[in-house]
Amino acid sequence: MSKPEIKQIEPTKQNLRKFTKFQIDLYDGNDYYVPPLVIDDMSTLNPEENPAFDFCEAAYFMAYRDGRPVGRIAAIINRQVNERSSQKNARFGFLDFIDDYEVSEALMKAAEDWSRKKGMTKIIGPLGFTDLDREGMLVEGFEELSTMATNYNYPYYAEHLDRLGYLKESDWLEFMMEVPDGIPDKFNRISEIVKKKYGLKVKKYTSRKQIKNEYGHALFHLVNESYKGLYQYSMLTERQIEHYIDIYLNLLNLDLVTLIVDSNDKLVGVGISMPSMSRALQKSKGRFLPLGWYHLLKGLKGKNDRVDLMLVAVHPDYQNKGVNALLFQDLIPYYIKNGYKYAESNPEMETNSKVQSQWEYFVTRQHRRRRSFAKKL
């Protein structure tokens, strides 16, 4: 068997399509893997389309054996995070490979060599350009259906990184909650206290245009304020915010969007959910055309027993003061109305007890764990 050949690829549309589709082909037939939309990943990887390239640079590598693709990796430098943390870290992400140590070793070496030449002293990952990209390597929960916002990988991935000298950097936990038949009494009591004590109120919208105009920028600024102290968080720039307002806010079911504002209508909390798109994305195989759009539309509008908690953000001044109860007091009736039986959290840092404490009033199980790894260069 020949040794793998590593090729650095230029970010042309044709190359990025091959780079993205490698993962989808590798997991063909896997019941738990959820593919990304190919056009979305291509846009993320394209320096001409992703505003994160204002402060990031990247190199993409693919591994071939006998002319057949057998692996891929992206090496990324986020200068904004490095400057804020006074570190010289490179990131690796978009990592996939067959179960072959020669392939994984060659891919990681390519990313390490590129990073070293750029003056970096450590490489960490899997991470994307920013926190709105998929991050973390699955280490528990391989027989759980993945989500549209998270990576899925085979169990052998972590074994390969361990063998290559990578050590645990940080873990994220994910939780599955049962949607209750009604609002828990404690949520109601806490919510009423919070409203009176802090003068807070719930805002709902029926117009996407109106919510974008009134709170689009404020929403992402709140995300920055809420998450800026978290592991490797990359602050969203104004250009990124404009980009994400256009992409994400047009997709939302506004019943599942709850804004919390103070007496001056300043945004202090937000909860955004979406019906699970996992099965729809599996049926689409990552394609929008010719029929992928049908499955995706059905996923958004059709019957579904699972809802994804895409985003919960509370301003630091109001954290641990019951604002989360106010969010779920509003959202739970909509979950019940839409027939959702389960709600699934996004990844949460294992050390973030503040966030995890909000699930204590639900029937909950921790069903997945993912990890970032690090290696000195």
PEPE-V180841 format. One record per residue. N is the residue number from 1. SS is DSSP state (2 for helix, 1 for strand, 0 for the rest). PHI is phi in radians with two decimals (none if undefined). BURIAL is + if it has 9 or more other C-alpha atoms within 8 Angstrom, else -. Layout:
# PEPE-V180841
N | SS | PHI | BURIAL
N | SS | PHI | BURIAL
This chain:
# PEPE-V180841
1 | 0 | none | -
2 | 0 | -1.27 | -
3 | 0 | -1.29 | -
4 | 0 | -1.18 | +
5 | 1 | -1.87 | -
6 | 1 | -1.76 | +
7 | 1 | -2.17 | -
8 | 1 | -1.42 | -
9 | 1 | -1.87 | +
10 | 0 | -1.39 | -
11 | 0 | -1.39 | +
12 | 0 | -1.40 | -
13 | 2 | -1.07 | -
14 | 2 | -1.11 | -
15 | 2 | -1.18 | +
16 | 2 | -1.17 | +
17 | 2 | -1.14 | +
18 | 2 | -1.12 | -
19 | 2 | -1.06 | +
20 | 2 | -1.26 | +
21 | 2 | -1.26 | +
22 | 2 | -1.01 | +
23 | 2 | -1.09 | +
24 | 2 | -1.09 | +
25 | 2 | -1.19 | -
26 | 2 | -1.10 | -
27 | 0 | -1.81 | -
28 | 0 | -0.98 | -
29 | 0 | 1.58 | -
30 | 0 | -1.36 | -
31 | 0 | -1.27 | -
32 | 0 | -1.86 | +
33 | 0 | -1.33 | +
34 | 0 | -2.06 | +
35 | 0 | -1.29 | +
36 | 0 | -1.34 | +
37 | 0 | -1.26 | +
38 | 2 | -0.95 | +
39 | 2 | -1.14 | -
40 | 2 | -1.23 | -
41 | 2 | -1.15 | +
42 | 2 | -1.07 | +
43 | 2 | -1.15 | +
44 | 2 | -1.07 | +
45 | 2 | -1.46 | +
46 | 0 | -1.57 | +
47 | 0 | -1.04 | +
48 | 0 | -1.43 | -
49 | 0 | -2.03 | -
50 | 0 | -1.68 | +
51 | 2 | -1.15 | +
52 | 2 | -1.10 | +
53 | 2 | -1.23 | -
54 | 2 | -1.09 | -
55 | 0 | -2.35 | -
56 | 1 | -2.14 | +
57 | 1 | -2.37 | -
58 | 1 | -2.66 | -
59 | 1 | -2.35 | +
60 | 1 | -2.05 | +
61 | 1 | -2.25 | +
62 | 1 | -2.18 | +
63 | 1 | -1.79 | +
64 | 1 | -2.21 | +
65 | 1 | -2.36 | +
66 | 0 | 0.93 | -
67 | 0 | 1.43 | -
68 | 1 | -1.83 | -
69 | 1 | -1.18 | +
70 | 1 | -2.27 | +
71 | 1 | -3.12 | +
72 | 1 | -2.65 | +
73 | 1 | -2.81 | +
74 | 1 | -1.99 | +
75 | 1 | -1.85 | +
76 | 1 | -2.32 | +
77 | 1 | -2.13 | +
78 | 1 | -1.79 | +
79 | 2 | -1.17 | -
80 | 2 | -1.07 | +
81 | 2 | -1.16 | +
82 | 2 | -1.07 | +
83 | 2 | -1.17 | -
84 | 2 | -1.22 | -
85 | 2 | -1.75 | -
86 | 0 | 0.98 | -
87 | 0 | -2.15 | -
88 | 0 | -2.12 | +
89 | 1 | -1.76 | +
90 | 1 | -1.75 | +
91 | 1 | -2.09 | +
92 | 1 | -2.05 | +
93 | 1 | -2.76 | +
94 | 1 | 0.87 | +
95 | 1 | -1.67 | +
96 | 1 | -2.62 | +
97 | 1 | -2.85 | +
98 | 0 | -1.25 | +
99 | 0 | -1.39 | -
100 | 0 | -2.60 | -
101 | 2 | -1.13 | -
102 | 2 | -1.10 | -
103 | 2 | -1.22 | +
104 | 2 | -1.10 | +
105 | 2 | -1.13 | +
106 | 2 | -1.16 | +
107 | 2 | -1.13 | +
108 | 2 | -1.14 | +
109 | 2 | -1.11 | -
110 | 2 | -1.08 | +
111 | 2 | -1.16 | +
112 | 2 | -1.14 | +
113 | 2 | -1.10 | -
114 | 2 | -1.06 | +
115 | 2 | -1.15 | +
116 | 2 | -1.11 | +
117 | 2 | -1.12 | -
118 | 0 | -1.48 | -
119 | 0 | 1.52 | -
120 | 0 | -1.41 | +
121 | 0 | -1.99 | +
122 | 1 | -2.71 | +
123 | 1 | -2.22 | +
124 | 1 | -2.33 | +
125 | 1 | 2.79 | +
126 | 0 | -1.28 | +
127 | 0 | -2.41 | +
128 | 0 | -1.71 | +
129 | 0 | -1.23 | +
130 | 0 | -2.44 | +
131 | 0 | -1.31 | +
132 | 0 | -1.50 | -
133 | 0 | -1.63 | +
134 | 0 | -1.14 | +
135 | 0 | -2.55 | +
136 | 0 | 1.56 | +
137 | 1 | -1.83 | +
138 | 1 | -1.12 | +
139 | 1 | -2.17 | +
140 | 1 | -2.51 | -
141 | 0 | 1.70 | +
142 | 0 | -1.24 | +
143 | 0 | -1.88 | -
144 | 0 | -1.99 | -
145 | 0 | -1.05 | +
146 | 0 | -1.29 | +
147 | 0 | -2.14 | +
148 | 0 | -1.18 | +
149 | 0 | -1.78 | -
150 | 0 | -2.25 | +
151 | 0 | -1.31 | +
152 | 0 | -2.12 | +
153 | 0 | -2.63 | +
154 | 0 | -1.23 | -
155 | 0 | -1.05 | +
156 | 2 | -1.25 | -
157 | 2 | -0.98 | +
158 | 2 | -1.13 | +
159 | 2 | -1.07 | -
160 | 2 | -1.13 | +
161 | 2 | -1.14 | +
162 | 2 | -1.01 | +
163 | 2 | -1.14 | -
164 | 0 | -1.54 | -
165 | 0 | 1.56 | -
166 | 0 | -1.49 | +
167 | 1 | -2.03 | +
168 | 1 | -1.04 | +
169 | 1 | -1.83 | +
170 | 1 | -2.85 | +
171 | 1 | -2.09 | +
172 | 1 | -2.00 | +
173 | 1 | -1.95 | +
174 | 1 | -2.27 | +
175 | 1 | -2.25 | +
176 | 1 | -1.98 | +
177 | 1 | -1.95 | +
178 | 1 | -1.44 | +
179 | 0 | -1.26 | +
180 | 0 | -1.27 | +
181 | 0 | -1.25 | -
182 | 0 | -2.73 | -
183 | 0 | -1.23 | +
184 | 0 | -0.96 | -
185 | 2 | -0.94 | -
186 | 2 | -1.13 | -
187 | 2 | -1.08 | +
188 | 2 | -1.10 | +
189 | 2 | -1.12 | -
190 | 2 | -1.10 | +
191 | 2 | -1.05 | +
192 | 2 | -1.16 | -
193 | 2 | -1.12 | -
194 | 2 | -1.12 | +
195 | 2 | -1.00 | +
196 | 2 | -1.24 | -
197 | 2 | -1.20 | -
198 | 2 | -1.94 | -
199 | 0 | 1.17 | +
200 | 0 | -1.59 | +
201 | 1 | -2.58 | +
202 | 1 | -1.57 | +
203 | 1 | -2.06 | -
204 | 0 | -2.16 | +
205 | 0 | -2.29 | +
206 | 0 | -2.01 | -
207 | 0 | -2.12 | -
208 | 2 | -1.11 | +
209 | 2 | -1.07 | -
210 | 2 | -1.19 | -
211 | 2 | -1.17 | +
212 | 2 | -1.14 | +
213 | 2 | -1.19 | -
214 | 2 | -1.53 | -
215 | 2 | -2.38 | +
216 | 2 | -0.99 | +
217 | 2 | -1.19 | +
218 | 2 | -1.06 | -
219 | 2 | -1.07 | +
220 | 2 | -1.31 | +
221 | 2 | -1.16 | +
222 | 2 | -1.13 | +
223 | 2 | -1.02 | +
224 | 2 | -1.01 | +
225 | 2 | -1.13 | +
226 | 2 | -1.29 | +
227 | 2 | -1.86 | +
228 | 0 | -1.06 | +
229 | 0 | -1.59 | -
230 | 0 | -1.42 | -
231 | 0 | -0.93 | -
232 | 0 | 0.98 | -
233 | 0 | -1.19 | +
234 | 0 | -1.87 | +
235 | 0 | -1.07 | -
236 | 0 | -1.30 | +
237 | 0 | -1.52 | -
238 | 2 | -1.06 | -
239 | 2 | -1.19 | -
240 | 2 | -1.14 | +
241 | 2 | -1.04 | +
242 | 2 | -1.02 | +
243 | 2 | -1.08 | +
244 | 2 | -1.31 | +
245 | 2 | -1.02 | +
246 | 2 | -1.14 | -
247 | 2 | -1.36 | -
248 | 2 | -1.52 | -
249 | 2 | -1.19 | +
250 | 2 | -1.31 | -
251 | 2 | -1.63 | -
252 | 0 | -1.36 | +
253 | 0 | -1.49 | -
254 | 2 | -1.19 | +
255 | 2 | -1.04 | +
256 | 2 | -1.72 | +
257 | 1 | -2.04 | +
258 | 1 | -2.11 | +
259 | 1 | -1.88 | +
260 | 1 | -1.99 | +
261 | 1 | -2.18 | +
262 | 0 | -1.54 | +
263 | 0 | -1.15 | -
264 | 0 | -1.74 | -
265 | 0 | 1.13 | -
266 | 0 | -1.44 | -
267 | 1 | -1.23 | +
268 | 1 | -2.16 | +
269 | 1 | -2.76 | +
270 | 1 | -2.59 | +
271 | 1 | -2.27 | +
272 | 1 | -2.17 | +
273 | 1 | -2.12 | +
274 | 1 | -2.48 | +
275 | 1 | -1.02 | +
276 | 0 | -0.99 | +
277 | 0 | -1.78 | +
278 | 2 | -1.05 | +
279 | 2 | -1.17 | +
280 | 2 | -1.11 | +
281 | 2 | -1.17 | +
282 | 2 | -1.05 | +
283 | 2 | -1.19 | -
284 | 2 | -1.34 | +
285 | 0 | 0.99 | +
286 | 0 | 1.43 | +
287 | 0 | -1.84 | +
288 | 0 | -1.54 | +
289 | 0 | -2.09 | -
290 | 0 | -1.45 | -
291 | 0 | -2.09 | +
292 | 2 | -1.03 | +
293 | 2 | -1.03 | +
294 | 2 | -1.11 | -
295 | 2 | -1.15 | +
296 | 2 | -1.20 | +
297 | 2 | -1.13 | +
298 | 2 | -1.13 | +
299 | 2 | -1.13 | +
300 | 2 | -1.32 | +
301 | 2 | -1.88 | -
302 | 0 | -1.49 | -
303 | 0 | -1.21 | -
304 | 0 | -2.77 | +
305 | 0 | -1.79 | -
306 | 1 | -2.30 | +
307 | 1 | -2.16 | +
308 | 1 | -1.71 | +
309 | 1 | -1.48 | +
310 | 1 | -1.21 | +
311 | 1 | -2.72 | +
312 | 1 | -2.28 | +
313 | 1 | -2.39 | +
314 | 1 | -2.27 | +
315 | 0 | -0.99 | +
316 | 2 | -0.90 | -
317 | 2 | -1.16 | -
318 | 2 | -2.04 | +
319 | 0 | -1.22 | +
320 | 0 | 1.11 | -
321 | 0 | -2.12 | -
322 | 0 | 1.63 | +
323 | 2 | -1.12 | +
324 | 2 | -1.07 | -
325 | 2 | -1.09 | +
326 | 2 | -1.12 | +
327 | 2 | -1.05 | +
328 | 2 | -1.37 | +
329 | 2 | -1.04 | +
330 | 2 | -1.39 | +
331 | 2 | -1.35 | +
332 | 2 | -0.99 | +
333 | 2 | -1.04 | +
334 | 2 | -1.25 | +
335 | 2 | -1.06 | +
336 | 2 | -1.12 | +
337 | 2 | -1.01 | -
338 | 0 | -1.54 | -
339 | 0 | 1.40 | +
340 | 0 | -1.31 | +
341 | 0 | -1.77 | +
342 | 1 | -2.33 | +
343 | 1 | -2.14 | +
344 | 1 | -2.06 | +
345 | 1 | -1.38 | +
346 | 0 | -1.36 | +
347 | 0 | -1.03 | -
348 | 1 | -2.23 | +
349 | 1 | -0.99 | +
350 | 0 | -1.09 | +
351 | 0 | -1.56 | -
352 | 0 | -1.56 | -
353 | 2 | -1.15 | -
354 | 2 | -1.04 | -
355 | 2 | -1.22 | -
356 | 2 | -1.15 | +
357 | 2 | -1.16 | -
358 | 2 | -1.26 | +
359 | 2 | -1.60 | +
360 | 0 | -1.19 | -
361 | 0 | -1.62 | -
362 | 0 | -1.95 | +
363 | 0 | -1.33 | -
364 | 1 | -2.33 | +
365 | 1 | -2.37 | -
366 | 1 | -1.49 | -
367 | 1 | -1.96 | +
368 | 1 | -2.51 | +
369 | 1 | -2.42 | +
370 | 1 | -2.29 | +
371 | 1 | -2.43 | +
372 | 1 | -1.84 | +
373 | 1 | -2.02 | +
374 | 1 | -2.46 | +
375 | 1 | -2.62 | +
376 | 1 | -1.29 | -
377 | 0 | -1.74 | -
